[in-house]
Amino acid sequence: MRELTAAAAVDFKAFYEQRQPADSDRDDVLVLSCDGKGVVMRPEALRAATQKQAASSQAKLNTRLSKGEKRGRKRIAEVCAVYEITPAERSAADILPADEHERQAAQPAPKAKNKWLSASVSEDASTIVADMFQEADRRDPEHQRSWIALVDGNNHQIDRIKKESKTRKLKVTILIDVIHVIEYLWSAAWCFHAEGDPAAERWVNDKARQILNGKAGITAASIRRKATLLKLDPDKRKNADRAADYLLNKRAYLDYPTALAAGWPIATRVIEGACRHLIKDRMDITGARWGLQTAEAVLKLRALNSNGDFDTYWDYHLTQEHHRVHTPRYALGAIPQPA
């Protein structure tokens, strides 16, 4: 069964390289997004560094992990998505309404269409990002459309996207998922408020609105100033400083006013959903331990199914199999020609 599964997925890359992109409005925006999620692997399928870590680690307890311990048995699967959206202008009030009136008037986020997913547990992030750009290139070979890259702030992902953009001599606007930014604000909020205090929610909402309005630097300064005025000790203010540092370091990718005015998405929900569907729902079932070849094949087949391309792919795959198995034999005369 493992061999059959692996064989079924061998034409994934070739299939998409030869397939014509779906018709779309040239005013639609191209969105690129990537992320990674761990898959529990068999020991021999782990990357060398993880194998070494797993072999050298010694758990303190026999039946469970202690705080800070890891089993060292996961390998990161890289996931990428390319899709299109029709721009829909929004404002900070649409994202975080302050009252019931704003909530009722809020405009919905632009909807993803013509979605394409790919994932790999054998290839590294640089290869998957290159594949993502190749798919986007296939849809917009003359680079006439707006390209947006949505990320979670991972520096390696950002560096790879910048490199691919430079190689192709095109402009790609990189945006950090606003949900990740808000999570940093929540971590900072507990430096100033007791657990469960409703004031923390109001504080986070206020700071997030400031960031959505293009004031990330001012927000970072106000967070740090509040921690100083409250005379918090270093341990107590650690998450506040961490949030401020994050906002300052990532300011270049937090231009939400421009994104909202242009009608672009600012959340990575498509790639988050892809990680959950492609990996967690199938690869993370209790007790599963994956070999490298089988895991790679299952990811490719699940991506095909999610893309709605499995039936078309299967026809293509059977044709390729026929060429691989039968055509060489006829060409070499191994099978007698009919009289």
N, C-alpha and C positions, 0 to 999 in steps of 0.2 A: 504493500500500500504506500509506503514512504517513497519508493521509486516511482510509482505511478503519479503521485502528487507532484513530485519534483519535475517529472517529465511534462506534466500538464501546463506548467508555468514558464517553460523555457522561451516562449515567443513573446513575452510581455513587452519587452523593450522594442523589439522589431515591429510589433503590432502598432504601437503608438507612433513610431517614427514614420510609418507609411500611411497612417490614417489622416484623412482630411478633417480639419477643424469644423465644428458646427457653425452655421451662419449666425452672425451676431451683429448688433448695432455698433458701428464704428465709434460711436460716442460713449459706449460702455467702457468702464474702467477695468483693467486687468489687475487682479489681486493675487499676490504670491504669499504663501505662509508656510512655515516649517516648524517642527518641534520634534522632541524625542521622548520615548517612553521605554522603560526597562522591561525585558522579557526574561523570565526564569529559564536558564539554559542548562543542558547537561554539562558536566565539568569540562569535557574536551571541546565544547563549542564556545567557551568563554574566550574573550580576548586575552592576550598574554598577560597584561598587567592585572586583570581581574583574577586570572588563574593563580598568579603568584600571591595575590592578596588572600584569596580563599584558602590556599594551601598553608599560608603562614599564620592565619588568624586562629586564635584560640579563645573560644567563648568561656566566660566566667561560670556560666550555669549550663547544665546539661539539657534542660527542657525548654529554655527560652533565652532570648537575647536580652542583655542588659542595656541600659541607656547608652546610646552612641555606637553600639555594635551593629555591624552589618554582616549578612551571610556571605556577601561577595559571590553571588551566583546569578546575577543579572547581566545581560548584555543590552545596550541601548539600541532600540530600533528607531531609525530616523524616518520621519513621516513628512510628506510635503503635499501641498494643495495649490492648485491654480484654478481660479474661477473668475467670473465676471459679474459686475453689478451695474445697474443703471443708477447714476448718481442721484441722491436724494438729499437736498440741503437740510441741515438740522442745526440746532443750537445747544448750548450747555443745558438749557431748560428742558430740552427734549430728552437728554440723557439722564439728568438728575433733577426732576421737577421738584420745586420747593413747596408747592401746595397742590390742592385738588384741582384748581383751575389749570395750572400748568400741566398736571398729570393728564387731564382730559384732552388738552390741546397738543400733547406731545406727538411728534411725527415718528413713525416707525423707522427702524434701521433698514437700509437697502438690503434686498434679498439676493442671495448668491444664486447664480445660474451657470449652466455649462460647467459643472464642477468636475475636476479631475484630481484623483488622489493617487499617490504612490508611496510605497514604504519598503524599507530594506533593513534587515538585521545584519547583513553581511557587509554592505557598503558603509563608508563613513559619511559624515555630514557634508563634506566638500562635494562628494559625488552626487548625493541626493539634491543638494542645492543646484548643482549644474544641470541635473535632469529637470528640475523645476523650471529653470530658465529656458531650457530647450523646449519645454512644452509651451511656455509663454511666447517664445520666439516663433513657434509653429503657428500660433494664433495671430501674432502681429509681427510678421517678418520685417516690415518696413519701420517698425517702432514709431507708429503715428499715434498711438493711444497713451493714456496715462497709466503708468505702472506703479502700483503700491505694494510694499512689502510689510506685512504685519508680523511682528515678533513679540516674544515675551521678555526681551531685554538681554537674552543670552549673547555675550560678547562674541563668541565664536561664530554664531549664526550671522550676526551683524557684519562681521569681518568677511565671511564668505559671500554674503549678498553684495557687499561693496566691491569685492574682487570680481565677481561675475559681471556686475554692472560696468566696471571699468573695462573689462575685457571686451564687452559688447558695445562700448562707447554709447551707453544710454543712461538716461536719468531715471532712477528709481527712488521714490520717496519712501523712507523707512519710518514706520510708526510703531510705537510700543503699545501693546494691548492695555487699554485703560483699566481693565479689571486688575491686572497685576499692580498697576500704580496705586489703585485704591487699597489693595491688600497691604502695601507698605504703610499707607496712612492709618489703617486699622492697627497695625503693630505699634505705630507711634502713639496712637490714641490711648493705649493702656498705660503709657508712661504718665499720663495726665489725669486719667479718670479711673475710678474703681470699676472692677469687672461688672458688667451689666448695667452700668450707668447710662441712661438715655442721652445724657449730654455728650457722650462719646460719639453717638451716631450723628448728632447735629454737628459736632466738630468735624468729623470725617466728611460729611456732606458739604460743609462750607469750604473745606480745603480742596476737595475734589472739584467743586465748581470753579474755584480760583484757577486750578490747573487747566481745566477745560477752557477757561477764558484766556489762556496763554501766560499765566503768572506762576510758572513752576519755580523760578528762581526766588521770587518774593515769598512763595509758600515755604520753600526750604529755609529761608532766613527766619521766617516767623516761627517755625517749629523749633529751630535751634535756640532762638531768643526766649521762647516760652520755657524751655527746659532750663535755661540759665537763670531766668527770673525766679523760677520755682526752686532754684538751688538744689536740683536733683544730683545725687551722687552718680559717678560714672556708670555703675551697673544699672541703676534705675533709668537713666536717660539713653542707654545704649541703642534701643530701637528707634528712638526719636532721631538720634544722630545718623543712624543707618538710613532712615527714610529721607532725611535731608541730603545726605551724600548721594543717594540714588537719584533724587530729583535733579541735583546739580550735574551729576555725571551724564545723565540721559536727556538733558534739556534739548539737545539737537533732534531728538526723536519724539518730542512731546508737543509738536506744533498742531494741537487739536483745533484751534480756531480756523486755520487754513483747511484742515481736513473736513471739518463739519460744514464750512461754507462751500466747499467743492462737492459735498455730498458723498464723501468717502466713508467706508467703515473704519471704526477705531477699536474693534474688539476681535480677538482671535477665536471666536466661537466655532468657526468652521474647522480649523485644525484641531482644536480641543475635542470637538465631536468626533473627528476622524481618529484621533488617538484612542478614544474610548471605544469606538466601533470596531476599528481594525485590530486593535491589540488587546485592550482590557477584556472586552466581551468574549473573546475567543482564546487568546493566548494566555490569559491570566486566570484560567479556571483552576480550581483547587487541585493541587497535586501534579499539575502539568510540568514537565521538564522537556525542553525542546532541543532537538538536534539542529545544527545550523542550516543544513540543506532543506529540511522539512519546514522549519520556521519561515525561511525565505519564500518558499513556494506558497505556503498558506497565506502569507501577507500579500503576495502578488495576486492570488486568486480572489481574496477578499476585496482587494482594491478594484479589480475588474468588476466584481459584482456590485460594489458600491457605486461605481461609475456608470452602471447600467450598460456595460459593454461586454458582458460575459458571452452572450449568444453569438455576437459578431466575432468576438475573439476566437471562440471555439471553432467556427467555420474556417477562420484564417489559420488557426493552429493545425487543424486536420489537413488542410492543403499543404502547409509547410511540412508536416510529417510525411505526407505522400511523396513530396519532392525529396526529402531526406532518405526515405527508405526504398522507394521503388525506382525513381528516375535513374540513380546511379547504376542500378543493376541492369536496366534495359540498355543504358548507354554503353556499358562494358560488355554486353552480350551474355551476361550470366543467365538471363532468362530467354529462352528461344522466342523469336518473333513469330507471330502467326503466319501461316503460309498464305 
